[in-house]
Amino acid sequence: MGKARLYEGNAPSPNDGWFVLGDVDLPNGEMWVVYARHTGEFVNVKVAAAKPVPNKGNYWFSRHKLGGLVKPRDFAIMKEGRPDLHHGVSQLLETHYG
Protein backbone atom coordinates (compact mmCIF):
# COMPACT_ATOMS: atom_id res chain seq x y z
CA MET A 1 0.00 0.00 0.00
CA GLY A 2 1.45 3.39 -1.04
CA LYS A 3 1.73 6.56 0.95
CA ALA A 4 -0.96 9.19 0.67
CA ARG A 5 -0.11 11.97 -1.75
CA LEU A 6 0.76 15.26 -0.06
CA TYR A 7 -0.54 18.67 -1.11
CA GLU A 8 0.62 22.13 -0.13
CA GLY A 9 -1.77 25.06 -0.24
CA ASN A 10 -1.35 27.93 -2.66
CA ALA A 11 -1.51 31.45 -1.26
CA PRO A 12 -3.74 33.80 -3.24
CA SER A 13 -2.24 37.06 -4.48
CA PRO A 14 -2.57 40.13 -2.27
CA ASN A 15 -2.69 42.08 -5.55
CA ASP A 16 -6.16 40.58 -6.03
CA GLY A 17 -7.41 41.91 -2.69
CA TRP A 18 -6.65 38.86 -0.54
CA PHE A 19 -5.36 39.27 3.02
CA VAL A 20 -4.47 36.89 5.84
CA LEU A 21 -7.40 36.56 8.23
CA GLY A 22 -5.50 34.24 10.59
CA ASP A 23 -3.80 30.92 11.15
CA VAL A 24 -5.12 27.60 12.40
CA ASP A 25 -2.56 25.21 13.91
CA LEU A 26 -3.89 21.72 14.53
CA PRO A 27 -2.88 19.21 17.23
CA ASN A 28 -1.59 16.83 14.53
CA GLY A 29 1.00 19.41 13.46
CA GLU A 30 -0.82 20.67 10.36
CA MET A 31 -0.61 24.44 9.89
CA TRP A 32 -3.21 26.28 7.83
CA VAL A 33 -3.54 29.91 6.72
CA VAL A 34 -6.99 31.46 6.27
CA TYR A 35 -7.22 34.16 3.60
CA ALA A 36 -10.17 36.44 2.93
CA ARG A 37 -11.24 38.88 0.23
CA HIS A 38 -14.26 41.18 0.43
CA THR A 39 -16.32 41.39 -2.73
CA GLY A 40 -19.49 43.42 -2.35
CA GLU A 41 -21.81 41.61 0.05
CA PHE A 42 -19.58 38.55 0.23
CA VAL A 43 -16.38 37.40 1.87
CA ASN A 44 -14.44 34.90 -0.22
CA VAL A 45 -12.42 32.54 1.97
CA LYS A 46 -9.47 30.33 1.06
CA VAL A 47 -7.92 27.96 3.58
CA ALA A 48 -4.46 26.82 2.48
CA ALA A 49 -2.05 24.34 4.05
CA ALA A 50 1.19 26.06 5.06
CA LYS A 51 3.15 22.82 4.51
CA PRO A 52 2.31 19.59 2.67
CA VAL A 53 -0.66 17.62 4.05
CA PRO A 54 -2.42 14.45 2.85
CA ASN A 55 -5.43 14.51 0.52
CA LYS A 56 -6.33 18.20 0.08
CA GLY A 57 -4.26 21.38 0.55
CA ASN A 58 -6.84 24.08 -0.28
CA TYR A 59 -10.45 24.77 0.62
CA TRP A 60 -12.57 27.54 -0.95
CA PHE A 61 -15.96 28.94 0.01
CA SER A 62 -17.82 32.23 0.27
CA ARG A 63 -19.76 33.72 3.13
CA HIS A 64 -22.40 36.42 2.96
CA LYS A 65 -21.40 39.36 5.17
CA LEU A 66 -24.69 39.00 7.05
CA GLY A 67 -24.02 35.31 7.66
CA GLY A 68 -24.63 32.11 5.78
CA LEU A 69 -22.37 30.25 3.39
CA VAL A 70 -22.43 30.45 -0.37
CA LYS A 71 -20.88 27.54 -2.31
CA PRO A 72 -20.42 25.56 0.92
CA ARG A 73 -19.21 22.28 -0.68
CA ASP A 74 -15.57 22.64 0.43
CA PHE A 75 -16.66 23.74 3.91
CA ALA A 76 -18.67 20.49 4.22
CA ILE A 77 -15.72 18.45 2.90
CA MET A 78 -13.51 20.14 5.52
CA LYS A 79 -16.00 19.34 8.29
CA GLU A 80 -16.08 15.67 7.29
CA GLY A 81 -12.38 15.15 6.65
CA ARG A 82 -10.72 17.63 9.00
CA PRO A 83 -13.13 18.47 11.83
CA ASP A 84 -10.40 20.20 13.89
CA LEU A 85 -9.63 22.52 10.96
CA HIS A 86 -13.35 23.14 10.41
CA HIS A 87 -13.72 24.10 14.08
CA GLY A 88 -10.72 26.45 13.97
CA VAL A 89 -11.85 28.15 10.75
CA SER A 90 -15.40 28.50 12.11
CA GLN A 91 -14.08 30.19 15.26
CA LEU A 92 -11.91 32.55 13.20
CA LEU A 93 -14.86 33.53 11.00
CA GLU A 94 -17.07 34.05 14.05
CA THR A 95 -14.43 36.28 15.65
CA HIS A 96 -14.10 38.48 12.55
CA TYR A 97 -17.60 38.44 11.10
CA GLY A 98 -19.96 37.38 13.90
C-alpha positions as CSV (number, residue, x, y, z in Angstrom):
1,M,0.0,0.0,0.0
2,G,1.5,3.4,-1.0
3,K,1.7,6.6,0.9
4,A,-1.0,9.2,0.7
5,R,-0.1,12.0,-1.8
6,L,0.8,15.3,-0.1
7,Y,-0.5,18.7,-1.1
8,E,0.6,22.1,-0.1
9,G,-1.8,25.1,-0.2
10,N,-1.4,27.9,-2.7
11,A,-1.5,31.4,-1.3
12,P,-3.7,33.8,-3.2
13,S,-2.2,37.1,-4.5
14,P,-2.6,40.1,-2.3
15,N,-2.7,42.1,-5.5
16,D,-6.2,40.6,-6.0
17,G,-7.4,41.9,-2.7
18,W,-6.7,38.9,-0.5
19,F,-5.4,39.3,3.0
20,V,-4.5,36.9,5.8
21,L,-7.4,36.6,8.2
22,G,-5.5,34.2,10.6
23,D,-3.8,30.9,11.2
24,V,-5.1,27.6,12.4
25,D,-2.6,25.2,13.9
26,L,-3.9,21.7,14.5
27,P,-2.9,19.2,17.2
28,N,-1.6,16.8,14.5
29,G,1.0,19.4,13.5
30,E,-0.8,20.7,10.4
31,M,-0.6,24.4,9.9
32,W,-3.2,26.3,7.8
33,V,-3.5,29.9,6.7
34,V,-7.0,31.5,6.3
35,Y,-7.2,34.2,3.6
36,A,-10.2,36.4,2.9
37,R,-11.2,38.9,0.2
38,H,-14.3,41.2,0.4
39,T,-16.3,41.4,-2.7
40,G,-19.5,43.4,-2.4
41,E,-21.8,41.6,0.0
42,F,-19.6,38.6,0.2
43,V,-16.4,37.4,1.9
44,N,-14.4,34.9,-0.2
45,V,-12.4,32.5,2.0
46,K,-9.5,30.3,1.1
47,V,-7.9,28.0,3.6
48,A,-4.5,26.8,2.5
49,A,-2.1,24.3,4.0
50,A,1.2,26.1,5.1
51,K,3.1,22.8,4.5
52,P,2.3,19.6,2.7
53,V,-0.7,17.6,4.0
54,P,-2.4,14.5,2.8
55,N,-5.4,14.5,0.5
56,K,-6.3,18.2,0.1
57,G,-4.3,21.4,0.5
58,N,-6.8,24.1,-0.3
59,Y,-10.5,24.8,0.6
60,W,-12.6,27.5,-1.0
61,F,-16.0,28.9,0.0
62,S,-17.8,32.2,0.3
63,R,-19.8,33.7,3.1
64,H,-22.4,36.4,3.0
65,K,-21.4,39.4,5.2
66,L,-24.7,39.0,7.0
67,G,-24.0,35.3,7.7
68,G,-24.6,32.1,5.8
69,L,-22.4,30.2,3.4
70,V,-22.4,30.5,-0.4
71,K,-20.9,27.5,-2.3
72,P,-20.4,25.6,0.9
73,R,-19.2,22.3,-0.7
74,D,-15.6,22.6,0.4
75,F,-16.7,23.7,3.9
76,A,-18.7,20.5,4.2
77,I,-15.7,18.5,2.9
78,M,-13.5,20.1,5.5
79,K,-16.0,19.3,8.3
80,E,-16.1,15.7,7.3
81,G,-12.4,15.1,6.6
82,R,-10.7,17.6,9.0
83,P,-13.1,18.5,11.8
84,D,-10.4,20.2,13.9
85,L,-9.6,22.5,11.0
86,H,-13.3,23.1,10.4
87,H,-13.7,24.1,14.1
88,G,-10.7,26.5,14.0
89,V,-11.9,28.2,10.8
90,S,-15.4,28.5,12.1
91,Q,-14.1,30.2,15.3
92,L,-11.9,32.5,13.2
93,L,-14.9,33.5,11.0
94,E,-17.1,34.0,14.0
95,T,-14.4,36.3,15.6
96,H,-14.1,38.5,12.6
97,Y,-17.6,38.4,11.1
98,G,-20.0,37.4,13.9
